[in-house]
Amino acid sequence: MSQRPTTAVVLGGSLAGMLAAAALASVADRVTVVERDALPTGPEPRKGLPQARHVHQMWSGGARALEELLPGVTGRLREAGAHRLPITTDMVALSPKGWYRRWAESHFMLLCGRDLLDATVRAQVLADDRVELVDRAEVLGLDGRDGAVTGVRIRAHDDAERTLAADLFVDATGRASRAVQWLTDLGLPAPERREVDSGLAYASRLYRAPEAARDGFPVVNVMADPRSGGPGRGGVLLPVENGQWLITLLGTRGGEPSADTADFDRYAREELRHPIVAELIAQAAPLTDVAFTRSTANRRHYYERMPLWPENFAVLGDAVAAFNPVYGHGMSVAALGAVALRDVVRRHGWGSPGLARRIQKAVARPVGAAWDLAVGQDVFFPGATESGPTRRERLLARYVDRLTLTSTGNGRIARKVTDVMSLERGAQVLLAPRVLLGALVGPLKPPLTAPPLTAEELKVAGLR
């Protein structure tokens, strides 16, 4: 006798949802993706993505997970114009402790517009016959008891309501997730939750890069200083597809950039800790008006700590934890979480007792790593929390400050820091004896006094 087909339903058709579908398609017979909006067929804007017009990147830890889930996707993105930039070789960054040197490659970033990334991933996922898309459908709630989820109720675009049954339901609906309400409706308590909101605002524009700089240019990042005692202000230049630069200016509560396009250049020139971003965009041609968002708070639900967890239900991506996008970890965490989801199902098998709880605990591991990195910085901005940093966060911040300073003049320590930033290794590597000794000794080279752009980069950018 043949076994009953295994099925899964993924709620949400954005990047996290599509990666969850890809993960489950390798272990299930049928996966249904339920999406509220009508998804575009190509690299076009879509609703519900406040971050799409602003800087973002896929760190190498996430990019490797992406390729593991969707073999060949990195090549397709590169063919479409995405850039693979080695870190810190192609990164010009002013940290709170000074300019980083451009050390030999340790990791990399995958850079392109969000529309291109989503369209490329979506096309490959939906090309799998095991994956079905139900779009323009609203999720009404879950059916079941506190012990198990048995179905999800949806309303289609024609107002017809139905219930989908499956062996596993995955919520990947992002920051707008209603998982807390769904769980309490099933009789479960609300999970522990924490929010760290620096009041960060983003103002972004697309530019046509100078012609000679369109085939390759480093990331430029003037970072905000979370321990200056006042608002943080920063700016980022990312080279993306089609010879374009994506520029984002950012400021925390009390130091926000304006949504007014006319004020963009002034903020870049006068408010940042160094005018390099303003100098570069002065050589480029603006292609868009300013896109503006305040959807940047760090928000985490500790589902993995709940004393009771229903069978057949898991939460993934921003629905678990949404991060300040300035650190670029949200997409990478979603990819790593999808790999964790797949691996737990493979290891324990469909229908095994406690499978969903095991999934939730596995998903929490990459979430925790990125959370500590983001919150460990943002908690120091004025008004980010009611109570301010914890004692643990203050102690860690002192050590991170020392590592940051050391990284400006010690390539070996810089590599360890990027091991963690890229989500390729856990934070425990920063406590290794050689790293502790390196931090104690401090930088081995004197501080840089100017952005480490090469003479050729200055020339092609029109600055020399």
Disulfide bonds with the S-S distance in Angstrom:
none
